[in-house]
Amino acid sequence: MFGKYRVLLAPMAGVSDIAFRTLCREAGADMAFTEMVSAKGLSFANDKTRHLLALAEGERQVAVQLFGHEPDVMASQAAWIEDMMGESLAYLDINMGCPARKIVSKGDGSALMKDPALAAAIVRAVKGAVSHPVTAKFRRGWAEGDETAPEFARLMEDAGADAVTVHGRYAEQLYRGAADWGVIGRVRDAVSVPVVGNGDIRRGADAVAMAAQTGCNAVMIARGAEGNPWLFSQVQAALAHADEPAPPSIEERIAMARRHARLLTQREGRNIVRMRKHAMWYMAGLPGAAAARGRINYCTTLEDFDQVFDDLIEIAREHS
Ligand SMILES: Cc1cc2nc3c(=O)[nH]c(=O)nc-3n(C[C@H](O)[C@H](O)[C@H](O)COP(=O)(O)O)c2cc1C
């Protein structure tokens, strides 16, 4: 199933909205995830939850990630998503990796790694309710040092998962330390369905190394793309053994930030507040960034952001 989808934008709550997906796709992401969506929230027809599923005009190859722990609710909401999204939907994924306390405390996300039977029941129920592929995204294991991912992956495959994604950290690790890519290879050996490798891809060479070391069928990128959609073009070039495009200039970084801000306002005015963290990421390491950071926290309109960006360009010119 990943013949066409080799470089994927990861699901990122609060980040992988229409604006960010648009920029990452333009840069070369083969497929993009929505932010994770609560099955329970959808079942209450919660507007905020449904809003997370809004797509860009003509957007295709979208994967939707559900979180929850009740097989029947997950199944009915997966069927609703399939109906609603039609051709835009590439596949449905179940979140079994989120380590956030408010998620885990309800038995969702990576808590499912502690209850493989329930995780398998969810995959089975969702699989029975939809005709699209169903996948599971999980971590190396729950407790640090207790690698359960290969066995867990086998159970998910037996339950009907069409592919699995592995992030090489334990849930207890949160985002600390380095991702272990060895586990991706061990999951690859354990199952016959496609395996997506995830964790710490920051440059084109990382994707090439992960693919070579693990035999994974696709790579998934999250934090490396923050403020850096260009990473997708670099990864695509590296995987194709072509020369990687040069890193963006300061002007290109600021131009991307401006475009990002505009895309956010097109959806909904209040979304512009989301631009604060993106702006910080685009500016990281630029001359004048430290001073601009404080101002960004007070930006509430497109004009506010543009003013900060204008000043950064000015400072960059003075430095060059
Ligand atoms: C801000 C943020 C939000 C995330 N939200 C989700 C999510 O909704 N679902 C999920 O499965 N993983 C989520 N993740 C985890 C990423 O998808 C990915 O597995 C992890 O960041 C490791 O990949 P990376 O090293 O490329 O960042 C999130 C990560 C970050 C940084």
The ligand as a MOL file (V3000), in Angstrom:
LIG
                    3D

  0  0  0     0  0            999 V3000
M  V30 BEGIN CTAB
M  V30 COUNTS 31 33 0 0 0
M  V30 BEGIN ATOM
M  V30 1 C 3.4660 18.5770 18.5770 0
M  V30 2 C 3.3450 17.0960 18.3570 0
M  V30 3 C 2.0950 16.5250 18.2230 0
M  V30 4 C 1.9590 15.1470 18.0100 0
M  V30 5 N 0.7180 14.6160 17.8410 0
M  V30 6 C 0.5940 13.3060 17.5330 0
M  V30 7 C -0.6780 12.7420 17.2350 0
M  V30 8 O -1.7070 13.4250 17.2150 0
M  V30 9 N -0.7310 11.4040 16.9540 0
M  V30 10 C 0.4020 10.6230 16.9350 0
M  V30 11 O 0.3090 9.4160 16.6580 0
M  V30 12 N 1.6100 11.1370 17.1900 0
M  V30 13 C 1.7260 12.4520 17.4770 0
M  V30 14 N 2.9620 12.9720 17.6770 0
M  V30 15 C 4.1430 12.1040 17.5210 0
M  V30 16 C 4.6910 12.1680 16.0970 0
M  V30 17 O 3.7300 11.7580 15.1570 0
M  V30 18 C 5.9440 11.2810 15.9450 0
M  V30 19 O 5.6090 9.9500 16.2040 0
M  V30 20 C 7.0720 11.6920 16.9000 0
M  V30 21 O 7.1800 13.1010 17.0160 0
M  V30 22 C 8.4280 11.1280 16.4380 0
M  V30 23 O 8.7450 11.5700 15.1450 0
M  V30 24 P 9.7960 12.7910 14.8850 0
M  V30 25 O 11.0800 12.3910 15.5560 0
M  V30 26 O 9.9030 12.8830 13.3850 0
M  V30 27 O 9.2290 14.0050 15.5450 0
M  V30 28 C 3.1180 14.3260 17.9220 0
M  V30 29 C 4.3730 14.9090 18.0660 0
M  V30 30 C 4.5020 16.2730 18.2750 0
M  V30 31 C 5.8770 16.8650 18.4000 0
M  V30 END ATOM
M  V30 BEGIN BOND
M  V30 1 1 1 2
M  V30 2 1 2 3
M  V30 3 2 2 30
M  V30 4 2 3 4
M  V30 5 1 4 5
M  V30 6 1 4 28
M  V30 7 2 5 6
M  V30 8 1 6 7
M  V30 9 1 6 13
M  V30 10 2 7 8
M  V30 11 1 7 9
M  V30 12 1 9 10
M  V30 13 2 10 11
M  V30 14 1 10 12
M  V30 15 2 12 13
M  V30 16 1 13 14
M  V30 17 1 14 15
M  V30 18 1 14 28
M  V30 19 1 15 16
M  V30 20 1 16 17
M  V30 21 1 16 18
M  V30 22 1 18 19
M  V30 23 1 18 20
M  V30 24 1 20 21
M  V30 25 1 20 22
M  V30 26 1 22 23
M  V30 27 1 23 24
M  V30 28 2 24 25
M  V30 29 1 24 26
M  V30 30 1 24 27
M  V30 31 2 28 29
M  V30 32 1 29 30
M  V30 33 1 30 31
M  V30 END BOND
M  V30 END CTAB
M  END
